[in-house]
Amino acid sequence: MTVRRVDSVMHPRRLSLAPLLLWLLAGWSGTPATVQAQAGWDTARVWTDFEEAMQRPERVMRLDLTRSKWKELDHRLRRFSQLRELVLDRNRIDTLPDWLGELSTLERLSLQANRIRTIPPSLLALTELRDLNLADNEVQGIPEDIDALVHLERLILWSNMIGHYPPSLSRLEHLVELDLLHNEMSVDEQTWVRELLPNATLHFSEPCRCRFDD
């Protein structure tokens, strides 16, 4: 009887294909939005038509609704489960809704040139936020618990009416830039903010000869 020898060692090429196939299956098993998130969301498509974006909210990572004549945020924004960037510049928004914090994946939020007067708790619930732009509004103070935005890197507040700078600013460990141009600030206030944020890049206008009471 002739016994045929069976080689137990796999062919090298077959061996190398196994992990490759597993990687490909793992990479494409998720939704397109998930795959895109792994590659870097900041190069994703910027959607500018809200109704078109509503057709595929799970795919939308970047939404720019500048000059959309919004007076308030549309509650349908809550359907955008992968949203990383939301731009609502040059609208007529004066308040932010309680459900804003549900946009838990948001990293960039821009509300420049609106009519916002306060930074509400719902905004501070956006704990993944890294870039917040509230320039050219009517914001009257930075809230005491601003440090809830633990990942915040840029805070843009030029051309507002800021009159309060809480000690909690010093606990924004990742903050690299704070823009307070065109806010009336005394020398003492600018000195105070510098002491709170010695390592951040700060933007001030010339100090006024004024004194403000909290």
Order of alpha helices (4+ residues) and beta strands (2+ residues): alpha-alpha-beta-alpha-beta-beta-beta-alpha-beta-beta-beta-alpha-beta
